[in-house]
Amino acid sequence: MTTGSDDRQSIELHQLGMKLKFTYSIVGLFLGLFCIVVGAFLGLYGVTGHTSFTDSLLGLSTQSNDAISGLVVFVVGIFMVFITRLKLEK
């Protein structure tokens, strides 16, 4: 049998976890958005570089040699937003 104090501590711990999860999501969203904007800016103004990009996920793979630096930063930003999005469970 649990006491009221144990229940209150459990609720407080859950609330703290949700606040930290929300903070993590917001930071990831802003960093990802920053990468997307910088990548778009670099791509639109034609900044180039010698970049090799290879990725494989769920059996699908992509490879790009001499990719535009802005494209790589843009893709990293999208990936960051996707990975750090907030997922709520009931």
Secondary structure, DSSP 8 states (H G I E B T S, - for coil): ---HHHHHHHHHHHHHHHHHHHHHHHHHHHHHHHHHHHHHHHHHTT-----EEEEEETTEEEEEES--HHHHHHHHHHHHHHHT------
